[in-house]
Amino acid sequence: MKIDIKHFALAAAGATMLLTSCIGDLDTLPLNPSDSTSETVYGKDENGYLAGLTKLYFNFVSNDTTDLQVSDGGASELIRAFWTIQEVTADACKCAWENDAWVRAMNTDTWSDADNDATYAVYVRTLQGIAYVNEYLRQTASDKLSDRGVSSELAARIQSFRAEARFLRAYFYWIALDVFGDVPFTTETSPFGGGVNPKQASRKDVFDYCISELTDLASDESAMPAARSNYPRADKGAVNGLLARMYLNAEVYAGTPMWTEAKSACEAIFGMGYSLCPEYSDLFRGDNGENADALKEIIFGVAYDAEQTQSYGGTSYLTLAAIAATDVTAEQKINGVNNGWAGIRVPYEYVQKYFNARNADYTTGEYTVNDKRGGMFYIKGRQESMNDALYVFLNGWTCLKFNNIPHDMTNDEFLATAASKAYSDIDFPMIRLGEIYLIYAEACMNLGQANTALPKLKELTDRAGVSAPSSVTADYLLEERARELMWEGHRRTDLIRYGKFTTPSFLWTYKGGTFTGQGFDDYMKIFAIPSSELASNPELHQNPGYGNATDK
C-alpha cells in the first residue's frame, strides 16, 4: 500500500478533536487550553484540513477503546462489528469463540436488549463519525476559512473535502439506520456542547435526509471528486453506489419502494468507466488497492496496510480469524499471514446450497464445484457438520476469500513475506460494481423490465464460469447475491428485504438457536439501543420488542 493521505493510519497524528465518554458530549472542548482541538489545529495550511478529513475516514478502522465500554478493542472496529451483525447473524458465517461476549447471541439470533459488544460498537462508532463530520463542517465553513485568511485556491479545495465528509456522514447514517432504525440525528447546524442531548429521528426521516444529501453530492454542481479519481477516498461513484443501495432498501427503511431511482443510480455508475475485474478472486487479494484490474471494479474501499493500519478488525479479521494456527506452518501459510485465530467459518449447508459443492474429501482437502467463486474454501482436516459442535472451529468450511497473497504470486513465492505479516494488506471493498449489477437486476425485475438486466447478470456468471440465467426471479437474485457478495457485509440486510430473515419458512444452520433452524421474532430485524445510551440521553426511546421500549 502507498503511504500518503489516502492511508487512514495518518489520522492518529492528525486527529482534529478529542474523544470523550459519551455521544452527547463529543463536540465539547477540553478545559486545558494547551490540548489540540478542532479550534486550534486549523489555519492557512492545507495539511490541517487533510488531517481532519483523514480522521473522518479513520473512524472505519479505529480500534481505540478510550470511548467504548467493550471487552475487546479489535472487535470494536466499525467494519468488523458491522460485518458481524450482517454475516454471523445470517446463514454464511458462524464463529467458534464461545467465550466472547457477542458470539452466542449473534450465532443463534438470540440477542436481547442486553449490551452486546458488536451492536454497541456499531452504535458508538457511527455516531462518533457523524459528530466528527459535523465538527469538521463547522470548522471548514466559509466564515471560518475567511477569518483564518485561507486563500481562495485552498478554500476551493476544501469544498471538495467537505463534500467527502458529507458522504461519510451519509454512510455512517446508513449503517446506523439499517441496524437500529430510529437513531439520534444531528448535523453541523445542530446545537452542541456539554449537556445537549441529540434528539432521535425516525428511520424514514434519516433515510430522507441521506437521500437528499447524496442526491446533492451526485449533482453536476457538486464539489465531490469525479468518479475513479480519488481512491480509496470517496468520489461521485461512491455517492451513486450508496444511493443505489439505499434506494434498493427504500421499502424497508421508509415504507415505499424506489425501484426507478435505484435503476437510475446504477445507470449513472455504468457511465463512469467502471468494469468488472476479470478474476473475481483478485478483488480480495493483498494487492487489490494497487491492482489496476481490481480498481476498475472497486467503487469505494477502506484501505488496510499491514505496516501502517494495524487493526484486529477489517480484513485482518477476515484473514486471520478464518484460519487456525495449525494451518500456518513453515511450509504453508495458506492465507498470506503468519497466524490463525480459529474463529469464523462457513456452514457446509450454505456451501452446498449456493455453490453445489460435492465429493468433499476432508483428508486431501479436495472437493468439486463448478462456480469459480466456490473455489475459495479450505477443508483439509475439517469436519463437515456443525451439529452439536458450533464452537469447534474445525467443524465447517474455512473461507479464504480474503487472501493476503498478492494476485500475481503463489503461496510459495509469498511464503517468506507472509512470515512477517501479522496484519492484512487487503482493502475492504465497501461498494463495488458487482453489487451494482445485482441492484440493477433487482430494480429492473421489480419494474417489469427483467430482460434489461440479463446482460449484466451474464457478465457476472461468465466470470464465475457458470451458465447465465434465462430469466430473472427473486429467488435467483437472492441466491446470486449469496454467491457474489458472500462475506462482504450484505447478507442480513438482503434477507430482511426479501422477507427471509426471521421467518420459519427460510432456515439455516443455528437460526433461532437450533441446528436445523427455527424462526424468531420480527422485532429483531433491528437491534436494541444500548442501555448506556438510553441512560445518558433522555431524548432516546428503545426499539419496540426490547425491554424498556415505549410507544414514542
Phi, psi and omega in degrees: 000138175288140181258103177207196184299338179292344181266127192289344180297336180297339184296334182301324180271343186247023182300135184263355179203160183269149174279144175232185196274348179211158186301320185295340184250018187297335185262006181285155179263147180289159180285331182280114185292347179276348178289143177286132177221176178297339180280343187244343186271344181270156178198226180265352188266143181294331187301319180297322181287325175292319179297319177297319177296319180297324177302324180294316177295324183298340181296338176291328190246357182294135171239023174294134183247017177306324188256357187241139177264074182232160183272342185221110182299321180300321180288347183273353178299139190298313182296318179294317182293316179293320177302317178301312181298324183280325189253315185288332178284351186246209192264350189267352185206143169224150184248142184268359186276080187302327187267356177286142191301327187268344198293310185301314182296318181289318180302322193244008178056047182234028179290162180222203176276000175295141182301138184227130186304321184292309183290323178298317180297318179297317180300307185290316183297319181292316182288329170300311182302318179296316179298319179296319178298314180304315180292321177300318180292325176296318185282348179247014176295155186303319182294324177295315180297319179296317180298328181274355181076029179292136182294158179297326179294314179292321179301323178293320178293324180295331175300323176293319178299319180296322178297317177299318181298319179295322176298315181298322177298318177297322179294315177299317179296322178300313179300314183297314182289329178295320185274322190244350182077251178286129184223158174303140186232125176217155171228184180295343180266358181287151172300145179212170180119178182301133177086356179267119181259125178297141176275152181272131178254155179291156178304317181296317181296320178293319176302310181300320179298314180298318178299317179298314179298312183293322178298318178295317181293333180278349186289161179298331183279350185291149175276003179301136178302150180296153178304142176065026181243359197219013188299141000270010173285166189282154177212190184292336173296315178297319179301310180293329177295316178291324174302313181300319181293320180289319176298323178304321184256018186300322182295322177292315187282323190230358174092353183227126178297150179224056186291322179299317179293322177298315179299316181295320178297320177296316182296327175299319179293322180300336180268010186255005174092010176280157174207158179294140171294130183303323180250115182307315186296334182294339180294343189233023180262169188297343180248022185296338178281351177243342182287116185301323180293318179294322183288347173288338182256325183285117184272322176212130181223158172254124187277137174235147181216127186298335181264333188250325182248075189271082181243147174271013174254199175054221184282344170296317176299316185288342174265309185287320182285346182275353180230164177260158178302330179289345175280351185250104181238175178299330183266346187209126171230089197293343183241011177073020177229166191259014179202173176215141185257354177054060183241287191261141176205175187253132174299140179304324183299325178293314180298316181294318184293316189260338181242358179053046178290142183206171178056039182288129176242106186279356174273312180273339183086011183266149174204168183245136177205142181272324183283123181302329180293342177273004178273012186269000189263152178235123187234001181298125180081005180268169170247150188286310192262145172266007181301121182062016181215041182299329185256022172253111189302323185285000172265114186120176183256129177285136182252122179252029180302314176269108190233122187285351179287128179304155188296335184254021179231149175271169176304313182297320181293332183264357190304313183295321179291320182299331181300337180255004185267097176268354179222174185262149171258003188278125172287142179269119179287109179282321177219132177218167188296326178303320176296318181297321176302319182286325173297316179301316180297319180292320178295314180299318179300315182286344176266004182074024182237038190305319184298335179301329185270350185303320178299324178292318178295325178295324177300319180292315182288327175299317179296324181280349179078026179234169183290143177284151177289149176270346177210165181247121177233162179298319180298316180298315184294321178295321178291320180291326174295326177297325180279307187290323188250016181306133177064024177251011172086032181243344200295312180302313180299319178298313183295326176294315182298325181272003179071027185250348193293315186255345189290146175285354181274354178225103189248158173212173184300119178068016172300128178071007172106357177242154183301317181278347175094152175202161180289166174218176192292141182298330182298342182279006172294336170237163187257165180287144170294132182304140184298325180296327179285323175297321182291327185268346183227101182292352177284348185268148171238151181283152178290146180304143178098335180264161179303145179068014177292147178237178179266014182299000000 
